[in-house]
Amino acid sequence: MNSPPGHPTLLRHHVARGLPYPVETVLELPATAYSVEHRDDWWIVRITSTGEPVYMGPGPVEVFVSPAPF
């Protein structure tokens, strides 16, 4: 569970050849459940316990707890 409660985990990433600002996606697990890998221009976000990727693409990428509840 994220602290404070009610503040979801967000994944922030850029869109290649797309929007000029980052996109934020709500993730289901606490922020500590994810790992971020950076390989050259490619970024991978995985669920640490299973190794399942939830994002693979251009970066930079950030996984964080939302500053506001929703």
Long-range contacts (C-beta under 8 A, 24 or more apart in sequence): 1-30, 2-30, 2-31, 2-65, 3-65, 4-69, 6-69, 6-70, 7-65, 7-66, 7-67, 7-68, 7-69, 8-65, 8-66, 8-69, 8-70, 9-33, 9-34, 9-63, 9-64, 9-65, 9-66, 10-63, 10-64, 10-65, 10-66, 11-45, 11-54, 11-55, 11-61, 11-62, 11-63, 12-61, 12-62, 12-63, 12-64, 13-43, 13-55, 13-57, 13-58, 13-59, 13-60, 13-61, 13-62, 14-58, 14-59, 14-60, 15-58, 16-57, 16-58, 25-55, 27-54, 27-63, 31-63, 31-64, 31-65, 34-63, 36-61, 36-62, 36-63
